[in-house]
């Protein structure tokens, strides 16, 4: 079981329009998904940054800081070990397009996630 890298960054912010402008207009990241309350960007290494408005209820559990995703080589084993150590996961694992992820609350109170790609 190993953490391979940081793979994802998400933020829920009251400065949604300005954050979207930063990534789209200033840093020229590719927009890959956009709704009234969410804009997703792809970086050159294929990793993603997701920006959510305060009104985005699907991500209301995010705190005030950025949410970082850790890429792991064995999702199930990593998640089980974390649960055994007392880590609280938020909901069940989610799956889409060969990727599985699950958010958790770390001992510092912040939200993070683990992710694996097949």
Biopython code that builds the backbone (N, CA, C, O; Angstrom):
import numpy as np
from Bio.PDB.StructureBuilder import StructureBuilder

atoms = [
    (1, "UNK", "N", (0.847, -1.174, 0.000)),
    (1, "UNK", "CA", (0.000, 0.000, 0.000)),
    (1, "UNK", "C", (0.893, 1.238, 0.000)),
    (1, "UNK", "O", (1.763, 1.393, 0.857)),
    (2, "UNK", "N", (0.664, 2.114, -0.974)),
    (2, "UNK", "CA", (1.498, 3.305, -1.068)),
    (2, "UNK", "C", (0.701, 4.486, -1.610)),
    (2, "UNK", "O", (-0.167, 4.329, -2.470)),
    (3, "UNK", "N", (1.012, 5.671, -1.090)),
    (3, "UNK", "CA", (0.503, 6.908, -1.673)),
    (3, "UNK", "C", (1.469, 7.295, -2.776)),
    (3, "UNK", "O", (2.668, 7.435, -2.534)),
    (4, "UNK", "N", (0.953, 7.470, -3.989)),
    (4, "UNK", "CA", (1.796, 7.713, -5.152)),
    (4, "UNK", "C", (2.020, 9.199, -5.441)),
    (4, "UNK", "O", (3.110, 9.609, -5.839)),
    (5, "UNK", "N", (0.967, 9.999, -5.233)),
    (5, "UNK", "CA", (1.123, 11.425, -5.532)),
    (5, "UNK", "C", (-0.133, 12.186, -5.125)),
    (5, "UNK", "O", (-1.150, 11.595, -4.763)),
    (6, "UNK", "N", (-0.036, 13.500, -5.193)),
    (6, "UNK", "CA", (-1.219, 14.350, -5.128)),
    (6, "UNK", "C", (-1.836, 14.296, -6.523)),
    (6, "UNK", "O", (-1.127, 14.430, -7.521)),
    (7, "UNK", "N", (-3.143, 14.103, -6.598)),
    (7, "UNK", "CA", (-3.748, 13.881, -7.902)),
    (7, "UNK", "C", (-4.932, 14.794, -8.200)),
    (7, "UNK", "O", (-5.370, 14.896, -9.346)),
    (8, "UNK", "N", (-5.454, 15.464, -7.158)),
    (8, "UNK", "CA", (-6.681, 16.224, -7.347)),
    (8, "UNK", "C", (-6.725, 17.354, -6.325)),
    (8, "UNK", "O", (-6.234, 17.210, -5.205)),
    (9, "UNK", "N", (-7.316, 18.478, -6.720)),
    (9, "UNK", "CA", (-7.501, 19.598, -5.812)),
    (9, "UNK", "C", (-8.905, 20.144, -6.014)),
    (9, "UNK", "O", (-9.327, 20.394, -7.142)),
    (10, "UNK", "N", (-9.619, 20.325, -4.922)),
    (10, "UNK", "CA", (-10.950, 20.916, -4.989)),
    (10, "UNK", "C", (-11.081, 22.004, -3.954)),
    (10, "UNK", "O", (-10.446, 21.956, -2.900)),
    (11, "UNK", "N", (-11.917, 23.000, -4.262)),
    (11, "UNK", "CA", (-12.146, 24.087, -3.317)),
    (11, "UNK", "C", (-13.586, 24.578, -3.482)),
    (11, "UNK", "O", (-14.078, 24.742, -4.599)),
    (12, "UNK", "N", (-14.247, 24.808, -2.348)),
    (12, "UNK", "CA", (-15.579, 25.422, -2.313)),
    (12, "UNK", "C", (-15.359, 26.815, -1.755)),
    (12, "UNK", "O", (-14.868, 26.972, -0.637)),
    (13, "UNK", "N", (-15.723, 27.831, -2.537)),
    (13, "UNK", "CA", (-15.287, 29.181, -2.207)),
    (13, "UNK", "C", (-16.374, 30.233, -2.430)),
    (13, "UNK", "O", (-17.163, 30.124, -3.369)),
    (14, "UNK", "N", (-16.414, 31.260, -1.560)),
    (14, "UNK", "CA", (-17.309, 32.387, -1.811)),
    (14, "UNK", "C", (-16.797, 33.265, -2.953)),
    (14, "UNK", "O", (-17.519, 34.138, -3.434)),
    (15, "UNK", "N", (-15.573, 33.043, -3.382)),
    (15, "UNK", "CA", (-14.972, 33.811, -4.482)),
    (15, "UNK", "C", (-14.993, 33.002, -5.783)),
    (15, "UNK", "O", (-14.040, 33.036, -6.561)),
    (16, "UNK", "N", (-16.089, 32.277, -6.007)),
    (16, "UNK", "CA", (-16.198, 31.380, -7.160)),
    (16, "UNK", "C", (-15.847, 32.047, -8.502)),
    (16, "UNK", "O", (-14.987, 31.526, -9.213)),
    (17, "UNK", "N", (-16.466, 33.164, -8.876)),
    (17, "UNK", "CA", (-16.130, 33.768, -10.185)),
    (17, "UNK", "C", (-14.646, 34.138, -10.313)),
    (17, "UNK", "O", (-14.045, 33.946, -11.370)),
    (18, "UNK", "N", (-14.070, 34.660, -9.249)),
    (18, "UNK", "CA", (-12.658, 35.065, -9.299)),
    (18, "UNK", "C", (-11.732, 33.855, -9.371)),
    (18, "UNK", "O", (-10.712, 33.902, -10.058)),
    (19, "UNK", "N", (-12.073, 32.769, -8.670)),
    (19, "UNK", "CA", (-11.252, 31.552, -8.724)),
    (19, "UNK", "C", (-11.339, 30.908, -10.106)),
    (19, "UNK", "O", (-10.331, 30.441, -10.637)),
    (20, "UNK", "N", (-12.527, 30.882, -10.684)),
    (20, "UNK", "CA", (-12.675, 30.347, -12.041)),
    (20, "UNK", "C", (-11.857, 31.180, -13.010)),
    (20, "UNK", "O", (-11.171, 30.631, -13.873)),
    (21, "UNK", "N", (-11.918, 32.484, -12.881)),
    (21, "UNK", "CA", (-11.138, 33.365, -13.753)),
    (21, "UNK", "C", (-9.636, 33.131, -13.597)),
    (21, "UNK", "O", (-8.901, 33.130, -14.585)),
    (22, "UNK", "N", (-9.178, 32.932, -12.356)),
    (22, "UNK", "CA", (-7.759, 32.658, -12.128)),
    (22, "UNK", "C", (-7.306, 31.441, -12.926)),
    (22, "UNK", "O", (-6.324, 31.514, -13.666)),
    (23, "UNK", "N", (-8.012, 30.327, -12.782)),
    (23, "UNK", "CA", (-7.583, 29.094, -13.450)),
    (23, "UNK", "C", (-7.828, 29.127, -14.956)),
    (23, "UNK", "O", (-7.002, 28.633, -15.723)),
    (24, "UNK", "N", (-8.968, 29.711, -15.397)),
    (24, "UNK", "CA", (-9.298, 29.738, -16.819)),
    (24, "UNK", "C", (-8.542, 30.842, -17.565)),
    (24, "UNK", "O", (-7.909, 30.575, -18.586)),
    (25, "UNK", "N", (-8.604, 32.068, -17.065)),
    (25, "UNK", "CA", (-8.105, 33.219, -17.818)),
    (25, "UNK", "C", (-6.640, 33.542, -17.538)),
    (25, "UNK", "O", (-5.903, 33.921, -18.449)),
    (26, "UNK", "N", (-6.219, 33.395, -16.300)),
    (26, "UNK", "CA", (-4.848, 33.753, -15.936)),
    (26, "UNK", "C", (-3.893, 32.590, -16.163)),
    (26, "UNK", "O", (-2.835, 32.759, -16.769)),
    (27, "UNK", "N", (-4.271, 31.391, -15.669)),
    (27, "UNK", "CA", (-3.386, 30.225, -15.782)),
    (27, "UNK", "C", (-3.668, 29.365, -17.013)),
    (27, "UNK", "O", (-2.946, 28.405, -17.283)),
    (28, "UNK", "N", (-4.722, 29.713, -17.760)),
    (28, "UNK", "CA", (-5.070, 29.059, -19.038)),
    (28, "UNK", "C", (-5.275, 27.555, -18.936)),
    (28, "UNK", "O", (-4.879, 26.810, -19.832)),
    (29, "UNK", "N", (-5.899, 27.104, -17.836)),
    (29, "UNK", "CA", (-6.204, 25.683, -17.723)),
    (29, "UNK", "C", (-7.429, 25.357, -18.565)),
    (29, "UNK", "O", (-8.309, 26.196, -18.762)),
    (30, "UNK", "N", (-7.468, 24.131, -19.055)),
    (30, "UNK", "CA", (-8.563, 23.653, -19.890)),
    (30, "UNK", "C", (-9.803, 23.408, -19.026)),
    (30, "UNK", "O", (-9.735, 22.703, -18.019)),
    (31, "UNK", "N", (-10.933, 23.993, -19.425)),
    (31, "UNK", "CA", (-12.202, 23.728, -18.751)),
    (31, "UNK", "C", (-12.753, 22.419, -19.305)),
    (31, "UNK", "O", (-12.912, 22.268, -20.517)),
    (32, "UNK", "N", (-13.044, 21.466, -18.406)),
    (32, "UNK", "CA", (-13.556, 20.162, -18.854)),
    (32, "UNK", "C", (-14.996, 19.913, -18.407)),
    (32, "UNK", "O", (-15.636, 18.969, -18.871)),
    (33, "UNK", "N", (-15.507, 20.757, -17.507)),
    (33, "UNK", "CA", (-16.890, 20.611, -17.032)),
    (33, "UNK", "C", (-17.297, 21.945, -16.423)),
    (33, "UNK", "O", (-16.518, 22.578, -15.710)),
    (34, "UNK", "N", (-18.533, 22.367, -16.713)),
    (34, "UNK", "CA", (-18.974, 23.642, -16.155)),
    (34, "UNK", "C", (-20.479, 23.623, -15.931)),
    (34, "UNK", "O", (-21.251, 23.262, -16.819)),
    (35, "UNK", "N", (-20.883, 24.021, -14.721)),
    (35, "UNK", "CA", (-22.297, 24.211, -14.385)),
    (35, "UNK", "C", (-22.408, 25.576, -13.722)),
    (35, "UNK", "O", (-21.435, 26.329, -13.671)),
    (36, "UNK", "N", (-23.588, 25.893, -13.218)),
    (36, "UNK", "CA", (-23.775, 27.182, -12.546)),
    (36, "UNK", "C", (-22.975, 27.275, -11.252)),
    (36, "UNK", "O", (-22.667, 28.378, -10.801)),
    (37, "UNK", "N", (-22.626, 26.124, -10.637)),
    (37, "UNK", "CA", (-21.954, 26.140, -9.330)),
    (37, "UNK", "C", (-20.636, 25.369, -9.310)),
    (37, "UNK", "O", (-20.033, 25.207, -8.249)),
    (38, "UNK", "N", (-20.184, 24.893, -10.465)),
    (38, "UNK", "CA", (-18.945, 24.102, -10.496)),
    (38, "UNK", "C", (-18.228, 24.270, -11.823)),
    (38, "UNK", "O", (-18.845, 24.267, -12.887)),
    (39, "UNK", "N", (-16.919, 24.416, -11.740)),
    (39, "UNK", "CA", (-16.080, 24.417, -12.939)),
    (39, "UNK", "C", (-14.885, 23.526, -12.654)),
    (39, "UNK", "O", (-14.199, 23.682, -11.644)),
    (40, "UNK", "N", (-14.646, 22.587, -13.566)),
    (40, "UNK", "CA", (-13.531, 21.651, -13.431)),
    (40, "UNK", "C", (-12.492, 21.975, -14.494)),
    (40, "UNK", "O", (-12.827, 22.292, -15.636)),
    (41, "UNK", "N", (-11.232, 21.889, -14.101)),
    (41, "UNK", "CA", (-10.113, 22.188, -14.987)),
    (41, "UNK", "C", (-9.185, 20.983, -15.072)),
    (41, "UNK", "O", (-9.061, 20.218, -14.116)),
    (42, "UNK", "N", (-8.538, 20.818, -16.218)),
    (42, "UNK", "CA", (-7.530, 19.775, -16.388)),
    (42, "UNK", "C", (-6.173, 20.440, -16.571)),
    (42, "UNK", "O", (-6.020, 21.386, -17.343)),
    (43, "UNK", "N", (-5.196, 19.921, -15.840)),
    (43, "UNK", "CA", (-3.827, 20.404, -15.965)),
    (43, "UNK", "C", (-3.087, 19.575, -17.009)),
    (43, "UNK", "O", (-3.606, 18.559, -17.472)),
    (44, "UNK", "N", (-1.908, 19.988, -17.376)),
    (44, "UNK", "CA", (-1.128, 19.303, -18.417)),
    (44, "UNK", "C", (-0.819, 17.851, -18.055)),
    (44, "UNK", "O", (-0.671, 17.014, -18.945)),
    (45, "UNK", "N", (-0.720, 17.543, -16.762)),
    (45, "UNK", "CA", (-0.417, 16.158, -16.343)),
    (45, "UNK", "C", (-1.670, 15.306, -16.201)),
    (45, "UNK", "O", (-1.604, 14.192, -15.681)),
    (46, "UNK", "N", (-2.828, 15.822, -16.662)),
    (46, "UNK", "CA", (-4.123, 15.143, -16.626)),
    (46, "UNK", "C", (-4.809, 15.206, -15.262)),
    (46, "UNK", "O", (-5.954, 14.769, -15.149)),
    (47, "UNK", "N", (-4.166, 15.727, -14.234)),
    (47, "UNK", "CA", (-4.808, 15.900, -12.937)),
    (47, "UNK", "C", (-5.773, 17.074, -13.017)),
    (47, "UNK", "O", (-5.699, 17.895, -13.931)),
    (48, "UNK", "N", (-6.683, 17.141, -12.044)),
    (48, "UNK", "CA", (-7.757, 18.122, -12.129)),
    (48, "UNK", "C", (-7.823, 19.037, -10.914)),
    (48, "UNK", "O", (-7.423, 18.678, -9.807)),
    (49, "UNK", "N", (-8.347, 20.239, -11.167)),
    (49, "UNK", "CA", (-8.712, 21.199, -10.133)),
    (49, "UNK", "C", (-10.200, 21.467, -10.302)),
    (49, "UNK", "O", (-10.646, 21.817, -11.394)),
    (50, "UNK", "N", (-10.977, 21.304, -9.225)),
    (50, "UNK", "CA", (-12.408, 21.575, -9.256)),
    (50, "UNK", "C", (-12.698, 22.763, -8.351)),
    (50, "UNK", "O", (-12.255, 22.802, -7.203)),
    (51, "UNK", "N", (-13.443, 23.732, -8.873)),
    (51, "UNK", "CA", (-13.841, 24.914, -8.113)),
    (51, "UNK", "C", (-15.357, 24.884, -7.971)),
    (51, "UNK", "O", (-16.084, 24.765, -8.957)),
    (52, "UNK", "N", (-15.827, 24.996, -6.717)),
    (52, "UNK", "CA", (-17.256, 24.955, -6.415)),
    (52, "UNK", "C", (-17.688, 26.249, -5.735)),
    (52, "UNK", "O", (-16.980, 26.783, -4.881)),
    (53, "UNK", "N", (-18.852, 26.742, -6.123)),
    (53, "UNK", "CA", (-19.437, 27.907, -5.468)),
    (53, "UNK", "C", (-19.970, 27.514, -4.093)),
    (53, "UNK", "O", (-20.221, 26.337, -3.836)),
    (54, "UNK", "N", (-20.140, 28.487, -3.221)),
    (54, "UNK", "CA", (-20.708, 28.227, -1.893)),
    (54, "UNK", "C", (-22.100, 27.602, -2.012)),
    (54, "UNK", "O", (-22.520, 26.867, -1.119)),
    (55, "UNK", "N", (-22.809, 27.880, -3.087)),
    (55, "UNK", "CA", (-24.165, 27.352, -3.271)),
    (55, "UNK", "C", (-24.183, 25.911, -3.766)),
    (55, "UNK", "O", (-25.261, 25.330, -3.894)),
    (56, "UNK", "N", (-23.031, 25.319, -4.046)),
    (56, "UNK", "CA", (-22.961, 23.936, -4.513)),
    (56, "UNK", "C", (-23.199, 22.992, -3.333)),
    (56, "UNK", "O", (-22.316, 22.788, -2.499)),
    (57, "UNK", "N", (-24.393, 22.424, -3.276)),
    (57, "UNK", "CA", (-24.780, 21.599, -2.126)),
    (57, "UNK", "C", (-24.115, 20.222, -2.124)),
    (57, "UNK", "O", (-23.969, 19.619, -1.061)),
    (58, "UNK", "N", (-23.711, 19.713, -3.281)),
    (58, "UNK", "CA", (-23.033, 18.410, -3.329)),
    (58, "UNK", "C", (-21.702, 18.432, -2.588)),
    (58, "UNK", "O", (-21.206, 17.385, -2.172)),
    (59, "UNK", "N", (-21.122, 19.617, -2.422)),
    (59, "UNK", "CA", (-19.820, 19.739, -1.772)),
    (59, "UNK", "C", (-19.896, 20.606, -0.512)),
    (59, "UNK", "O", (-18.912, 21.227, -0.113)),
    (60, "UNK", "N", (-21.069, 20.638, 0.100)),
    (60, "UNK", "CA", (-21.271, 21.439, 1.316)),
    (60, "UNK", "C", (-20.407, 20.937, 2.468)),
    (60, "UNK", "O", (-20.153, 21.684, 3.413)),
    (61, "UNK", "N", (-19.949, 19.688, 2.409)),
    (61, "UNK", "CA", (-19.109, 19.132, 3.485)),
    (61, "UNK", "C", (-17.670, 19.625, 3.404)),
    (61, "UNK", "O", (-16.910, 19.441, 4.355)),
    (62, "UNK", "N", (-17.273, 20.247, 2.292)),
    (62, "UNK", "CA", (-15.923, 20.803, 2.201)),
    (62, "UNK", "C", (-15.776, 21.895, 3.253)),
    (62, "UNK", "O", (-16.722, 22.636, 3.521)),
    (63, "UNK", "N", (-14.603, 21.991, 3.841)),
    (63, "UNK", "CA", (-14.309, 23.069, 4.771)),
    (63, "UNK", "C", (-13.894, 24.325, 4.018)),
    (63, "UNK", "O", (-14.162, 24.468, 2.825)),
    (64, "UNK", "N", (-13.242, 25.222, 4.725)),
    (64, "UNK", "CA", (-12.829, 26.487, 4.120)),
    (64, "UNK", "C", (-11.518, 26.368, 3.349)),
    (64, "UNK", "O", (-11.167, 27.273, 2.592)),
    (65, "UNK", "N", (-10.792, 25.270, 3.529)),
    (65, "UNK", "CA", (-9.521, 25.099, 2.839)),
    (65, "UNK", "C", (-9.657, 24.194, 1.624)),
    (65, "UNK", "O", (-10.693, 23.555, 1.435)),
    (66, "UNK", "N", (-8.635, 24.138, 0.816)),
    (66, "UNK", "CA", (-8.638, 23.237, -0.338)),
    (66, "UNK", "C", (-8.708, 21.775, 0.102)),
    (66, "UNK", "O", (-8.204, 21.408, 1.163)),
    (67, "UNK", "N", (-9.334, 20.960, -0.724)),
    (67, "UNK", "CA", (-9.416, 19.518, -0.511)),
    (67, "UNK", "C", (-8.433, 18.870, -1.484)),
    (67, "UNK", "O", (-8.505, 19.083, -2.694)),
    (68, "UNK", "N", (-7.522, 18.082, -0.940)),
    (68, "UNK", "CA", (-6.473, 17.455, -1.750)),
    (68, "UNK", "C", (-6.780, 15.971, -1.894)),
    (68, "UNK", "O", (-7.159, 15.308, -0.929)),
    (69, "UNK", "N", (-6.612, 15.461, -3.105)),
    (69, "UNK", "CA", (-6.782, 14.036, -3.366)),
    (69, "UNK", "C", (-5.435, 13.353, -3.449)),
    (69, "UNK", "O", (-4.528, 13.823, -4.136)),
    (70, "UNK", "N", (-5.308, 12.227, -2.737)),
    (70, "UNK", "CA", (-4.081, 11.433, -2.755)),
    (70, "UNK", "C", (-4.301, 10.200, -3.620)),
    (70, "UNK", "O", (-5.252, 9.452, -3.396)),
    (71, "UNK", "N", (-3.446, 9.982, -4.591)),
    (71, "UNK", "CA", (-3.509, 8.797, -5.440)),
    (71, "UNK", "C", (-2.850, 7.647, -4.702)),
    (71, "UNK", "O", (-1.691, 7.750, -4.298)),
    (72, "UNK", "N", (-3.585, 6.542, -4.522)),
    (72, "UNK", "CA", (-3.060, 5.373, -3.826)),
    (72, "UNK", "C", (-3.033, 4.183, -4.782)),
    (72, "UNK", "O", (-3.800, 4.126, -5.743)),
    (73, "UNK", "N", (-2.142, 3.241, -4.506)),
    (73, "UNK", "CA", (-2.040, 2.085, -5.398)),
    (73, "UNK", "C", (-3.068, 1.004, -5.082)),
    (73, "UNK", "O", (-3.408, 0.219, -5.967)),
    (74, "UNK", "N", (-3.569, 0.937, -3.861)),
    (74, "UNK", "CA", (-4.557, -0.069, -3.469)),
    (74, "UNK", "C", (-5.635, 0.616, -2.641)),
    (74, "UNK", "O", (-5.496, 0.778, -1.429)),
    (75, "UNK", "N", (-6.706, 1.016, -3.311)),
    (75, "UNK", "CA", (-7.762, 1.793, -2.672)),
    (75, "UNK", "C", (-8.374, 1.042, -1.493)),
    (75, "UNK", "O", (-8.485, 1.589, -0.396)),
    (76, "UNK", "N", (-8.769, -0.206, -1.716)),
    (76, "UNK", "CA", (-9.463, -0.974, -0.680)),
    (76, "UNK", "C", (-8.599, -1.164, 0.561)),
    (76, "UNK", "O", (-9.056, -0.931, 1.680)),
    (77, "UNK", "N", (-7.363, -1.582, 0.369)),
    (77, "UNK", "CA", (-6.467, -1.800, 1.513)),
    (77, "UNK", "C", (-6.182, -0.496, 2.249)),
    (77, "UNK", "O", (-6.142, -0.474, 3.479)),
    (78, "UNK", "N", (-5.985, 0.581, 1.510)),
    (78, "UNK", "CA", (-5.699, 1.879, 2.136)),
    (78, "UNK", "C", (-6.902, 2.343, 2.945)),
    (78, "UNK", "O", (-6.755, 2.776, 4.088)),
    (79, "UNK", "N", (-8.089, 2.255, 2.359)),
    (79, "UNK", "CA", (-9.305, 2.683, 3.047)),
    (79, "UNK", "C", (-9.535, 1.850, 4.313)),
    (79, "UNK", "O", (-9.848, 2.396, 5.371)),
    (80, "UNK", "N", (-9.380, 0.534, 4.199)),
    (80, "UNK", "CA", (-9.569, -0.334, 5.370)),
    (80, "UNK", "C", (-8.587, 0.016, 6.486)),
    (80, "UNK", "O", (-8.967, 0.077, 7.656)),
    (81, "UNK", "N", (-7.347, 0.241, 6.128)),
    (81, "UNK", "CA", (-6.340, 0.589, 7.144)),
    (81, "UNK", "C", (-6.675, 1.924, 7.810)),
    (81, "UNK", "O", (-6.508, 2.084, 9.019)),
    (82, "UNK", "N", (-7.148, 2.876, 7.011)),
    (82, "UNK", "CA", (-7.520, 4.178, 7.559)),
    (82, "UNK", "C", (-8.710, 4.053, 8.505)),
    (82, "UNK", "O", (-8.716, 4.668, 9.571)),
    (83, "UNK", "N", (-9.711, 3.267, 8.130)),
    (83, "UNK", "CA", (-10.873, 3.056, 9.001)),
    (83, "UNK", "C", (-10.429, 2.414, 10.311)),
    (83, "UNK", "O", (-10.867, 2.823, 11.386)),
    (84, "UNK", "N", (-9.560, 1.408, 10.222)),
    (84, "UNK", "CA", (-9.049, 0.744, 11.431)),
    (84, "UNK", "C", (-8.318, 1.719, 12.350)),
    (84, "UNK", "O", (-8.298, 1.529, 13.566)),
    (85, "UNK", "N", (-7.726, 2.751, 11.779)),
    (85, "UNK", "CA", (-6.998, 3.732, 12.590)),
    (85, "UNK", "C", (-7.909, 4.839, 13.123)),
    (85, "UNK", "O", (-7.451, 5.727, 13.841)),
    (86, "UNK", "N", (-9.201, 4.788, 12.772)),
    (86, "UNK", "CA", (-10.148, 5.762, 13.295)),
    (86, "UNK", "C", (-10.517, 6.892, 12.358)),
    (86, "UNK", "O", (-11.209, 7.824, 12.767)),
    (87, "UNK", "N", (-10.076, 6.835, 11.119)),
    (87, "UNK", "CA", (-10.416, 7.890, 10.157)),
    (87, "UNK", "C", (-11.885, 7.755, 9.761)),
    (87, "UNK", "O", (-12.369, 6.653, 9.502)),
    (88, "UNK", "N", (-12.586, 8.885, 9.719)),
    (88, "UNK", "CA", (-14.006, 8.945, 9.366)),
    (88, "UNK", "C", (-14.148, 9.267, 7.876)),
    (88, "UNK", "O", (-13.739, 10.338, 7.428)),
    (89, "UNK", "N", (-14.721, 8.349, 7.120)),
    (89, "UNK", "CA", (-14.993, 8.595, 5.706)),
    (89, "UNK", "C", (-16.362, 9.227, 5.549)),
    (89, "UNK", "O", (-17.257, 8.996, 6.363)),
    (90, "UNK", "N", (-16.525, 10.020, 4.511)),
    (90, "UNK", "CA", (-17.769, 10.719, 4.231)),
    (90, "UNK", "C", (-18.482, 9.961, 3.123)),
    (90, "UNK", "O", (-18.102, 10.052, 1.956)),
    (91, "UNK", "N", (-19.510, 9.218, 3.487)),
    (91, "UNK", "CA", (-20.244, 8.426, 2.507)),
    (91, "UNK", "C", (-19.455, 7.213, 2.047)),
    (91, "UNK", "O", (-18.397, 6.883, 2.583)),
    (92, "UNK", "N", (-20.001, 6.574, 1.052)),
    (92, "UNK", "CA", (-19.382, 5.387, 0.468)),
    (92, "UNK", "C", (-18.466, 5.787, -0.684)),
    (92, "UNK", "O", (-18.584, 6.894, -1.209)),
    (93, "UNK", "N", (-17.553, 4.901, -1.083)),
    (93, "UNK", "CA", (-16.693, 5.199, -2.239)),
    (93, "UNK", "C", (-17.540, 5.492, -3.481)),
    (93, "UNK", "O", (-18.595, 4.895, -3.694)),
    (94, "UNK", "N", (-17.051, 6.417, -4.280)),
    (94, "UNK", "CA", (-17.707, 6.779, -5.539)),
    (94, "UNK", "C", (-16.851, 6.261, -6.683)),
    (94, "UNK", "O", (-15.627, 6.187, -6.569)),
    (95, "UNK", "N", (-17.503, 5.900, -7.791)),
    (95, "UNK", "CA", (-16.796, 5.333, -8.941)),
    (95, "UNK", "C", (-17.287, 5.972, -10.228)),
    (95, "UNK", "O", (-18.479, 6.220, -10.413)),
    (96, "UNK", "N", (-16.325, 6.231, -11.117)),
    (96, "UNK", "CA", (-16.669, 6.738, -12.444)),
    (96, "UNK", "C", (-15.479, 6.544, -13.369)),
    (96, "UNK", "O", (-14.354, 6.906, -13.024)),
    (97, "UNK", "N", (-15.719, 5.983, -14.523)),
    (97, "UNK", "CA", (-14.694, 5.871, -15.558)),
    (97, "UNK", "C", (-13.397, 5.225, -15.116)),
    (97, "UNK", "O", (-12.325, 5.692, -15.500)),
    (98, "UNK", "N", (-13.455, 4.182, -14.334)),
    (98, "UNK", "CA", (-12.239, 3.506, -13.897)),
    (98, "UNK", "C", (-11.541, 4.161, -12.718)),
    (98, "UNK", "O", (-10.439, 3.754, -12.348)),
    (99, "UNK", "N", (-12.165, 5.168, -12.125)),
    (99, "UNK", "CA", (-11.596, 5.846, -10.957)),
    (99, "UNK", "C", (-12.510, 5.621, -9.766)),
    (99, "UNK", "O", (-13.733, 5.662, -9.899)),
    (100, "UNK", "N", (-11.921, 5.385, -8.604)),
    (100, "UNK", "CA", (-12.673, 5.258, -7.359)),
    (100, "UNK", "C", (-12.084, 6.247, -6.359)),
    (100, "UNK", "O", (-10.867, 6.413, -6.290)),
    (101, "UNK", "N", (-12.958, 6.910, -5.577)),
    (101, "UNK", "CA", (-12.485, 7.874, -4.593)),
    (101, "UNK", "C", (-13.446, 7.916, -3.410)),
    (101, "UNK", "O", (-14.597, 7.490, -3.502)),
    (102, "UNK", "N", (-12.943, 8.438, -2.308)),
    (102, "UNK", "CA", (-13.754, 8.615, -1.109)),
    (102, "UNK", "C", (-13.137, 9.734, -0.274)),
    (102, "UNK", "O", (-11.940, 9.717, 0.014)),
    (103, "UNK", "N", (-13.961, 10.701, 0.110)),
    (103, "UNK", "CA", (-13.506, 11.793, 0.964)),
    (103, "UNK", "C", (-13.452, 11.330, 2.404)),
    (103, "UNK", "O", (-14.189, 10.429, 2.804)),
    (104, "UNK", "N", (-12.573, 11.950, 3.186)),
    (104, "UNK", "CA", (-12.471, 11.638, 4.607)),
    (104, "UNK", "C", (-12.087, 12.879, 5.392)),
    (104, "UNK", "O", (-11.524, 13.832, 4.853)),
    (105, "UNK", "N", (-12.404, 12.844, 6.681)),
    (105, "UNK", "CA", (-12.008, 13.922, 7.580)),
    (105, "UNK", "C", (-10.749, 13.462, 8.301)),
    (105, "UNK", "O", (-10.757, 12.442, 8.991)),
    (106, "UNK", "N", (-9.681, 14.208, 8.139)),
    (106, "UNK", "CA", (-8.393, 13.875, 8.757)),
    (106, "UNK", "C", (-8.370, 14.350, 10.215)),
    (106, "UNK", "O", (-9.242, 15.112, 10.633)),
    (107, "UNK", "N", (-7.379, 13.904, 10.984)),
    (107, "UNK", "CA", (-7.278, 14.336, 12.379)),
    (107, "UNK", "C", (-7.209, 15.856, 12.551)),
    (107, "UNK", "O", (-7.550, 16.362, 13.620)),
    (108, "UNK", "N", (-6.778, 16.591, 11.526)),
    (108, "UNK", "CA", (-6.718, 18.054, 11.638)),
    (108, "UNK", "C", (-8.074, 18.710, 11.403)),
    (108, "UNK", "O", (-8.195, 19.932, 11.495)),
    (109, "UNK", "N", (-9.102, 17.902, 11.097)),
    (109, "UNK", "CA", (-10.446, 18.420, 10.861)),
    (109, "UNK", "C", (-10.730, 18.778, 9.422)),
    (109, "UNK", "O", (-11.879, 19.039, 9.068)),
    (110, "UNK", "N", (-9.705, 18.796, 8.581)),
    (110, "UNK", "CA", (-9.894, 19.125, 7.174)),
    (110, "UNK", "C", (-10.337, 17.907, 6.377)),
    (110, "UNK", "O", (-10.168, 16.766, 6.807)),
    (111, "UNK", "N", (-10.908, 18.173, 5.207)),
    (111, "UNK", "CA", (-11.380, 17.128, 4.309)),
    (111, "UNK", "C", (-10.294, 16.853, 3.258)),
    (111, "UNK", "O", (-9.693, 17.775, 2.707)),
    (112, "UNK", "N", (-10.067, 15.584, 3.003)),
    (112, "UNK", "CA", (-9.140, 15.111, 1.975)),
    (112, "UNK", "C", (-9.838, 13.968, 1.241)),
    (112, "UNK", "O", (-10.984, 13.644, 1.554)),
    (113, "UNK", "N", (-9.169, 13.362, 0.280)),
    (113, "UNK", "CA", (-9.714, 12.162, -0.338)),
    (113, "UNK", "C", (-8.594, 11.237, -0.770)),
    (113, "UNK", "O", (-7.472, 11.667, -1.036)),
    (114, "UNK", "N", (-8.925, 9.951, -0.835)),
    (114, "UNK", "CA", (-8.037, 8.987, -1.470)),
    (114, "UNK", "C", (-8.684, 8.585, -2.791)),
    (114, "UNK", "O", (-9.908, 8.578, -2.925)),
    (115, "UNK", "N", (-7.835, 8.250, -3.766)),
    (115, "UNK", "CA", (-8.315, 7.946, -5.106)),
    (115, "UNK", "C", (-7.407, 6.894, -5.722)),
    (115, "UNK", "O", (-6.203, 6.865, -5.468)),
    (116, "UNK", "N", (-8.007, 6.025, -6.542)),
    (116, "UNK", "CA", (-7.219, 5.063, -7.321)),
    (116, "UNK", "C", (-7.790, 5.024, -8.724)),
    (116, "UNK", "O", (-8.998, 5.161, -8.918)),
    (117, "UNK", "N", (-6.920, 4.839, -9.693)),
    (117, "UNK", "CA", (-7.323, 4.747, -11.095)),
    (117, "UNK", "C", (-6.942, 3.375, -11.620)),
    (117, "UNK", "O", (-5.872, 2.845, -11.322)),
    (118, "UNK", "N", (-7.846, 2.816, -12.407)),
    (118, "UNK", "CA", (-7.529, 1.500, -12.975)),
    (118, "UNK", "C", (-7.006, 1.633, -14.395)),
    (118, "UNK", "O", (-6.688, 0.629, -15.033)),
]
sb = StructureBuilder()
sb.init_structure("model")
sb.init_model(0)
sb.init_chain("A")
sb.init_seg("    ")
for serial, (resi, resn, name, xyz) in enumerate(atoms, 1):
    if name == "N":
        sb.init_residue(resn, " ", resi, " ")
    sb.init_atom(name, np.array(xyz, "f"), 0.0, 1.0, " ", f" {name:<3s}", serial, name[0])
structure = sb.get_structure()
